[in-house]
Every structure is written in structure tokens, then in C-alpha cells.
Amino acid sequence: MLENNFKRFDKIISIVVLSLCLTLIAIPGVCATPKKVAVIPFSMNSPEDLGFLQKGLFAMLSSRLSDPGKVDVLDRETIDKGVAAAQQAAETKGALTESKARILGAKMGVDYVLFGSLTQFGDSVSLDASMVDVAGEKQTLAFFKQSNSMGDVIPMVNTFAGDVNLKVFNRSIANELYARPEPQEPQAPGGLQYMGGQAGGYAGGFVNLQQTGQKGFLTHLKFDGQINALAAGDVTKDGVVRILAATDYEIIIHKFMDNKLLVEKKLEFNSTHRIIALDIADINNNGFPEIFVTSLNIQREGLQSFVLEYNGTTYTTLTEDESYYFRVIDGQDGIKILLGQKSSAHPFEGGIYTMTASDNRYTAGQKLRMPRSVSVLSLAKGPVTAKDASEYVLINEHGRLTVVSDTGNIDWEGTKKFGATSHYFLLPKADSDASYQERVYFNSRLLFYDVGEDGKPKVFAVHNEELGDGVLGRYKRFIKGSIEILSWNGIALAPMFKTQTVPGWISDYVIADFDGDNIDELIVSVVGKNKNALLLSGKQTSIISYKLK
């Protein structure tokens, strides 16, 4: 009797479960098998290499269409294997079409195939895309937009993704959810400007600048002449940060007092020097940080770099006539790494090495994997495309910001020029009468620093604007400069903040708490015209600072 009751109860439960499932299946999107989508990397029609943008479009569309439990988007590795196989088959070889997409989708076991192309010519850009139902039950969703700005690519993709979600998956998502939120009150640090508004150029760039209303920069020094390079550090190990400023053959050590930089010590060297870069780090681990001085010879055809150190009473020269360009970068956990680039006939061609100290000498260790046309003076290491990425950012010979993996592959290259300075190297004479020498200009340093409220390191880069946009050719003439602070937006390094534009040009900058208030400052040397002086080519350099908070 009891056994019969249990059997009867089991039947009732089975009927209830079956009825429930039938009811849920009748409700759209409930208990249904997730739809599978293959996003095929867009073809890029452009005279430029837009591989970085192709990766970015794939990532953007994948994230915007994915809906856990309802829409699954295949990963890039699976997609690449499927596309490679399709190119080996006669029926799907060549450019993808609607009919080929259905064949490809059936072989990959997906419900939908999304493919398209981006065409760029000059400043104009167009996006052509299709969402194909592999079973042929739904009409293909086609999309075409064109614009006169590459900055409109992201809004175009947002619009297309919104159409697909609404018309294919009956899922209404506002495009605003994908856009960068514009704060009600820009959260720019100190006197920086928040770069809000619409993206203006696929190398990054926002055009609608908004002032923070906070205090701008402070001026701490006016120097008659040109300061070529800056460095900041506790060089004497007394707990006080000094600001070091280099002219052609002199290093002036300053101490902060009463909101001014006062000269504490002047170190003069042989007049054959042309100093172009300074860095500070304790590489020999003796307790006193070294001062690494990158210097050209007076002909600007070779190197004669040297290293200084405070020994407790005075500054001494540890090594001189070094044939390396020096740059100190931040490694993991804030450990300082000394890089050296060997002297070469061209300043962007020498190998770049990690350097070690032994018996007051600095020797090359491991060689970095780098693409061609790189100068160590415009090289920094830090995460860009992902939090745990091991990447380098550099400014190449043509002034383009470039993201490079630690294997030496270029992951992204921008189009906007950064880092230009007036420091130059003369290439070997090449004409028939051996009188003409081509100039190669160096770019300024790059720094990673965590500024803003997202806890993500940003890239600091100088942007000096040339007279006539550089039409003067081999001679640099600058009209104004600023420092842009950039962050990865999924496609490119895009500016988030910038300093106030100043007349003249920015020769160097450092980040340090030089006034002892536990807040770091962005310290900048700005070279302009001295209206009151006829000597020194009428140049005057101001050292200014911005609070980074």
C-alpha cells in the first residue's frame, strides 16, 4: 500500500515537472539553449596598419553581445581556427559573404555569424557590418555608417551592437552603458584638465576640455637659459628630495624652500658635453643613489655619458665616457631598473639592455626584445592593455606612441605625435661633398603613474606643438606644450587628463614629493623666450609643478 502511494506520488511529481518545463519553454528566453555567435575579425582597408583596431573591435563586439545563459560568443582562438580552415575550402575561400558566412557558421556550430569591414581613407572612415542567421530563418541585419572622424568608430560599433541586441536577441540595452561616463564634476588632479567629450581620433584624444576649477600650476624657478633635463631624488640620503636641472654641461642641484627652488650646488663639467637626460637610482646598492647623465659630445655625433654619486661629503664621478644612453624605469614592486642603449651611428638603432653595477662600472646584461626605431630615452614599462600585462610603451623615431609586448611585438601604434624635443643627433655625412648632416631628434621621457580614482597606472607623455606642424623640416620650432595623461580604452591609449597648455616647449618632467607634504607633484621644465635678455639666445626656462591628487 505504501509502495503504491510512493509510485503514485512519483507520477504526480513527474507530471508537474514536465508541465513546468513545457510552460517555461513557452516563455521566450527561459530554459532555452544559449545562442552561439561567431564574431569574425573585421577586414581593415587602410594604408595604415590597423591591427590594433581590429583586435579592439573584436573585443568590443564580443563583450557587448555576450549575455550569460542567453548569448555565447566564441573566443578569438576558436574563431581564428575556423577562419583558417575556411580559407582552405573552395566554398568558403576568399572574402566573406552572406552565403559563405552561413557555411562557415554551420561548420563552427553557431547560430549567428557577424562579419564586416572598416575602411579608412584620409580622415574619413566607414563601417560595413552584417549579422547573419546561419539557419536562414531571419533576415540578415545589415549596417553601414560613415564619418569624417576616426573618433566616431566607437559610437558606430555601439550603435550596431545595440541594433543586434534589440532586433536579433530582443534585448534592449542603451548605448550609454558602453560609453565612457562623463563625471558631473571632472575628477582631474590638481591643475590638470579633464579631457571629456567625444573621442577625437583612434590614437585617442578628446576634444571638449573642461577646467576643474582647481588651482593650476605653481612656478618655482625662472632660469636664464635652457634646462635640457630634470631629475628628482634624495641624492644625499638626508630625507630631502632635490631637483636636479641640467644645461649643456652643468648640473644644478636645487632644494625646495619657501615655495621656491634654491640653488644648493652647481656641478660643472667639460664644455664638450651636451647633456640630454638625467636619472637617479641606487643601482650599485651602496645606500647612495647614482645620478645617470646621458650626454652627447660637442659635435652631437657620439656619446660621452657619465655617472655621479654623493659619497657623504661631495659629488664624485664614478665612471665617464660611457657609450650608452641611460634611462631608469620602474620594474615590479617599484624596483628601479637601469636600461642602457648602446651607441650607434643612429640613436634609434642601438640594442637596449638591462644594466648591472660592478666595481663602479655598468655592464650590459639581458637584451630587451624591441622592434626597430626605438630610443631608450622614450621607453617605460607597465601594464597597458590589461592589469597583469607585461608591456612597454615607447615613442618611436616618428613620434608615435607604441605599445610593445615583452616579446617585442607591436600591439598598438598611435598616429598623434608625442615627445618632440629640440635635442638632436647628427648622422654621418652622406652627401658627395660631405657637408650636410641629417638631424635626428630625441623624444622626451614616458612615465607610468597611478593618478585618478580607478587605481590604474596611466601613461604620461609630452606633447610639444611645432610651428606650422613641423613644415620647417630639420629645424624644430615649438609654439606650445602640454603633458597628456593617457589610459587604455579597449582600443587605444586615449588621453584622460592634460596639463594646461604653456607657451614654448616642455624639455622634461619628473614626478616626486619635493615639498614634503606627502602629495606627489608633476614637476615640469618649460623653455620659452626671455623677453628681457639678449644673451643665451633669449631663452628662459621655468620650473613649474602640479599637485597629483
N, C-alpha and C positions, 0 to 999 in steps of 0.2 A: 504493500500500500504506500509506504513512504517512498520506495523507489519509483513508483508510478508518478507520485507527486513531483519528485525531482525532475523526471523526464518531461512532465507537462510544463514545469517551470522553465526548463531549458528551451523548450519550443517557443514559449512566450518571449523570453529574452532574445532569442534569435530573430523572431518576427519584429520586435521593437527595434533592434539594432539595424536590421535590413531596411525597415521603413525610415529610420532616421537617416541612414546613408543616402537613400533614394531622395529624401527631402532635401538634404544638404547639397547633393549633386545638382538638384534643380535650381539652387541658388547660384548665380554666376560667381565664379572665383572661389567657391568654397569646396573643399575636398577635391579640387581639380588638380591634374598634373601640371607642374610649372611649365610654362612655355620656355623654349630654349631659343636663344638668339645668337647668331654669329655676326659680330661687327668686324667687317673686313677693313684693314687699314686703308685709308683713303689714298688714292693716287695723287701725287703732287706735281703740278705742272707749273714750273717756275725756273728761271735761270739761276736761282739760288738754291742752296741745299736746305730744304725744309724738313729734314728727317726728324728734328726735334718736335716740329709742329705736328707731324704725322703721329708720333707717339702720344703727344698731348691730346689730339682729337680722339684717338682710340680710348685713352683713359677717361676722358670726359664723357663720351657717349656710353661707355660701359657702366660708369658709376651712375649716370642719370637714368638709364633704362633698367638697371638691376632692381629687383623688388623681391626680397627673400620669400620663398614659398610660392611665388607667382611668376616671376620672370628671372630666369637664369641666363647670364651672359657668359659665353665661353671665354676662357683665359687666352692670353696672347700666344702662348706656346702652341696650344691646340689649334688656334686659328692659322698660325704660320705653317704648321704641318699640313693642314687641309688645303691651304692655298698652294703650297709647293707641290702637293700631289695633283691638284687640279691642273697645274701648268704642264704636267707630264701626259695628261689625257687630251686626245684630239678634240673631244666635245666641249671641253672647258678651258682650253688653252687660249692665252691672249687676254685682251681687256675684258673685264666682267660686264655682262649684260643681264637683263632681266631673266632671260631663259637659262643662261649659264648659271645664274645665281640659284635658280631652283634645283638644277642638277647638283651643284656644289652643296647646297643645303641638305638635299636628300642623302648624299653620301656622308655628310657630317652628322646626320641625325638631329637636325634642328628644325624648328618651326618657322623661323624667320631669318632672312639674311639682309643685313644692312650694308650698303656699299656706296661709294661716291668718289668725288674728286674735288680738289681745291686748285684753282687756277689763279696765279698772281702774275700781273704784268705791270711794272712800274708801281704806282701807288694803288692801283685798282686790284680788287680781289673778288672772286665769285666762288660760291659753294653749291655743288650739284650733288644731291643725295637721293637714294631710293631705299625704301623698306619693303622687301619682297616676301609675300606669303608663299612658302615653299609648296604648300598643298594647292595653291591657286584658288582658294575659296574666297579670298579677299583681294580687292583691287590694290595694286601696288601704290604705296604712298610716296609720291614724288615731291621733291623740294628743290627750289632754286632761288638763290639770293645773290646779289652783287652789291659792291660798295666801293667807295673811293679810299677806304682806310682799312689796313690790315687789323686795326684795333677792333673792327666790327666782327671778327671771326667768332669770338666767344659768344656774343649775343646771337649770331646766326645759329651756332650749334645749340644754344639754349632753346631757341625757337623751334628748331627741328625736333629736338628731344621732347619738347612739350607737345608738339603735334603727334609724335609717335605714341607717347604715353596716353594721350587723350583719344586719338582716333583708332589706335590698334588695341590698346590694353584697357580702354575705358577708365583711365587713371588720370585724374586732373591734378596736376602739380604746377604751381605758379613758377615761372622762370626766375622770379625774385629769390627763390630758395637756393638757386645755383649761383647767384651773383655775389660779388664781394659786398658785404654790408657796409654802408657808409655811416659812420658814427654820427650821432646827433651833435656831439661836441668832439671835434677831432682830437685824438689822443696822441698828438705829436709831442715828443720830449722837448723840453726847454724851448729854445727859439726856433725849432725846426718847423717846417710846413708839412701838413698832411696832404698827400697827393691823392685826393679823392676824385670821383667822376669817372668818366668812361675811359677805358684803355685806349691809348693812342699809339699804336704800333706794336707789332708782335714781339719786338725785343723788349716789351714792357713800356711803361710810360703813361702817366695820367696827366690830363691837361687842365682840369679845373682845380687850381690851387686855392686853399683856404688857410688864412692865417689863424694861428692858435690863440692869438690874443695874449700870449705869454711874452715875457721879456725875451728879446733876441740875444745876439752875441755881445760879449764884452771885449773891449780892446785892452791888452795888457802891455803892448810894446810897439813902438814905431822905430824902425831901424833904417838909417840912410844907407841904402844898398840893397842887394838881392840876397835873401836867405834861400839856399838851394834845398836844404833838407832839415828835418826835425827828428828828435828822439826824446823820449821821456823815461826816467827811471831813477831809482835810488842808487846812484853810482858810487856813493861814498859809504853806504850802509849805515847811515845815521837816522834812518826812518823818514827822510825828507826826499820827495821826488824833485829832481832837477829837470829843467827843459834845456836841451842842447840844440843849438842852431848853428848850421854850417854855411859858411860862404865858400868861395872857391878853395881857399887854403887856410881857413881859420875855423875853429870850433869855439863857440861862445857858450859858456855854461851859466844858466840863469837860475835864480832862486826866487820863489814867489813870496812877496811881502807887500802888504797894504794894497792888494788888488793889482800889483804891478810885477813885472818880471825884471828883477835887478841883476846886473852882471856880477857874477861871483868869480869867474875865472875865464881868461882868454888863452886858448892854446893855438899858437901859430906854427904853421908847418912850411915846408919848402914851397916857394911860389910856383913851382911847376905843377902843383896839384890842381885838379878841378873836381872837387868833391860833389857827388851827385846823390848819395844816400847814406843814412845813418841808421844803426840799430843797436839795441842794448840787450844783453842776456849773459847770464853766468854759464857759459858753455864748458869752461875748464873746471867748474865746481870747486873753486877755491874760496868762495864766500863773497868775492867782489865781482860784480858783473863787468864784462868786457864791452867796449864800445867798438863796433864794427863799422869801419869807414870805407865805403866804396868810392874810389877816386880814379878818374881818368888822368892821363898825362896831359901836359900843356898843349900838345898837338891834337888831343882828343882822338888819338889813333890806337891807344892801348891803355892798359890798366896799371895802376900803382897803388893798389888798396893797402890798408894797414889796420892794425888792431891796437887799441889803447886799453889801459886799465888803471884804476886808482889803487895804489899799494898801501894806503893808510896815511900817507903824508903828501903824495903828489901823484900826478898822472904820468905813467910811463908807456913807452911803445913796446908792445910785446913782439910784434912782427910787422915788417914793412915790405914794400914792393911785391905784394901778393897779386897774382894774376887771376883773381876771382872777383866777380860781383857777389856781394854778400846780401842776404836777406834772412831775418829771423821770423819764423812763423810759429803759430800755436799748434801744438800737437794734442794728443789725447790728454785729458785731465789737466789742461793748461800748461803742460810741459813745453818749454821753448826748444825749438829745433832750428839749428843753423843750416841754411842752404847756401851752396856756392855754385856759381856758374862759371865754367872755365872761359878764359879769354879766347876770343876767336876773331877772325877777320870781319865778322858780322856779329853785332851784340845780341842778336836773337837766335844764334845758331849753336852756341856752345852747350855742352852737356851740363845738366843740373844734378848736383849730388848733395846728399846729407853729409855734413862736415863734423869731424870729431877733433878734439883738442888733445895734444900730447906734446909735453916739453915746450910749451909756448909756440907750438906750430899747429896749423889747422890743415888736416888732410881729408881728401875726398873719400867717402865711403860708398854707400849704395847709390846707384844712379837712378833717378826718377824716370818713369816712363812718361814721356811727354810728346805731344805732336810737334810738328815743325813750327817755327816762327814764335818762340816763347822767350821771354826775358824773366829771370828770377825776381827782378825788381818789382814786377807786377804780378805776383803769384801769392795765393793764400790757400789754406786748406781748411775745409769744414763741410758739414752736411748741407746740401742744396736741395736736391730733388726728393729726398726722404730723410727722416730724422737720424737714421743709422747709416746713411750713405757715406762712403769714403771717397771724397771728391776734392778736386782742386778747382779754383776759379782763377782765371788769368785774363789779362788784356793782351791780345796778340799785337804783332807789329802794325797792324792796320787799325788799331784802336777798338777792336771788337771784344766785348765781354764774351768769355768762353767758359763752359763748364766741362771739365775733363774727369773721367773716372781714374782710379788709381792704376788702371791698366793702360792708360794713355789714350783711350778712345774719347773722341769729342761727342758729348751727349747733347750739347746745345751751343749755338753761337748766335749772338745778337747782331743787330745792324746799326744801332746807335753807337757813336764814338764816345769813348771814355778815356780819361787818364792822360791826355796830351800835356807835355811839359815843354820847356824851352831847352832842356838838356839834350845834347846830341853827340853822336859819334861819327867820325869821318871815315868813310870806307876807303879802301886803297884806290889810288889814282888809276883811272881806267881809260881815259881818252888818249889820243895819239900824241899830244904834246905834254901829257902828264901834268896838267894844270888844274883840272877840275876834279873835285872830290864830292861825292854824294853824301848828304847828311841823313843819318838815321836817328830819329828822335826816340827818347825813352818815355815810357809812361809811368805814372805815379803808382804808389803802392795801393794794395787792396787789403781790407781788414774785415774779419768776421767779428761781430759783436751783438750781444743779445739786447736789443732795445725794443720798446713797445711792451705790450701786455700779453703776448701769446707765448712767451718763453722760447721763442725760436731765434737762433742767431741770424742776423741779417748781414748782407754784404755792403760795405761802404766803398764808394767809388767816386773819384773826382771827375767832374765834367767841366772842362775849360772850353769856352766857345771861341773859335778863331774868327778873325776879321775876314769877311767875305766867305765864311765857311771853308777856309783853307785854300782859296784860289791863288794865294801868293806862292804856293808851291813849297820850295825848300826852306823858306823862312817863316817861322811861326810868329804870328801877331795875335795876341789874345785881347778880347774885349771884356769878358766877364767869366766868372767861375762859380761853381757851387759843388756841394757834395750830395750825391743821391744815395739813399739807403734802400736797398732792393731785397725782395724776398720772392721765392718761387711760388707762382700762382697756378701750377699744374701744367703750364705750357712754357713759361719763360721766366727769367728774372725780371720782375716788374718793380718799378720804384714805388715805395710806400710813403717815404718822407724825403724831404730835401732841405738843405740849409738855405738861408736867404742868399740870393744871388749878389755877389760883390763885384765891383769893377776891378779889372786886372786879371790875374790868374792865380790859382792855388798851386804853390810849389810842393807842399807836403802837408801831412796832418798826422796826429797821433791821438790815442785815447788813454787818459790817465787821470787819477785824482790828484792833481797837482796843487790844490789849495787845502787839502787835508780835511774836507768836510764829509768824507765818506760817500761822495757822489762823483762818479766819473765825469770828466769833461772831454769834449771833442775839441782838440787844440789845433788850430789851422794857421798856416803862414800864407799870407796873401801879398803878392807882388804887384805893385802899381806904380804910377808915376809920382815923383816927388815934385810938386809944383814950386817948391821954394829953393830947389838945389839945381845947379848946373853940372855938378860933378857926378861921377858914378852913373853916367848915362841917364841921370834924372830918375833913378829907381828908388823906391822906398817900400819896405816890407813891414806889414802889420801882423802881429801875432794876436789872434782873437780866439775866443772859446765859446762853446755852447754847453749848457748843462744837459746831460743824458739821463733824464729821469721821467 
